[in-house]
Amino acid sequence: MGMHQALIRKSLTIPLEPMRWLVVGCLGIALLGLAVPFPVFPPCPLLTVTGVPCPMCGMTRSVRSLAVGDISASLRYQPFGMIAALVGLGVLIMWATPTTRRIDSVRVPIVVAISCVAISWIWNIGFNPTF
């Protein structure tokens, strides 16, 4: 089996229990962020030190814009913010549904995870109009 085929076959196993609590925590922080007039999170350390945005830069602003219904701003800040919000919503729905609550982990192909990070970083460095 070639290296490329091995990479495609490998996957990450993501435990859902910590992911569920991470989503709940993020929702709490998001609600706090909507309630207070100042930023809840400090600026990105990589961007602050090097001037280069990290793959996740813009996610907070993207999800915050999505929460107030500004979809175009959400997509402009970071398109993966909408995807993250949808995944978080999916995790909460799975947790709330008795038939899927017993699922304890999900498998994500490594190539998908690496591709998402790479595309997000390419977007931030090359095309993101907010940096």
Stockholm file with secondary structure:
# STOCKHOLM 1.0

chainA/1-131         MGMHQALIRKSLTIPLEPMRWLVVGCLGIALLGLAVPFPVFPPCPLLTVTGVPCPMCGMTRSVRSLAVGDISASLRYQPFGMIAALVGLGVLIMWATPTTRRIDSVRVPIVVAISCVAISWIWNIGFNPTF
#=GR chainA/1-131 SS CCHHHHHHHCEEEEEHHHHHHHHHHHHHHHHHHHHSSSCSSCCCHHHHHHSCCCTTTTHHHHHHHHHTTCHHHHHHHCHHHHHHHHHHHHHHHHHHSHHHHTCCEEEEEHHHHHHHHHHHHHIIIIICTTC
#=GC SS_cons         CCHHHHHHHCEEEEEHHHHHHHHHHHHHHHHHHHHSSSCSSCCCHHHHHHSCCCTTTTHHHHHHHHHTTCHHHHHHHCHHHHHHHHHHHHHHHHHHSHHHHTCCEEEEEHHHHHHHHHHHHHIIIIICTTC
//
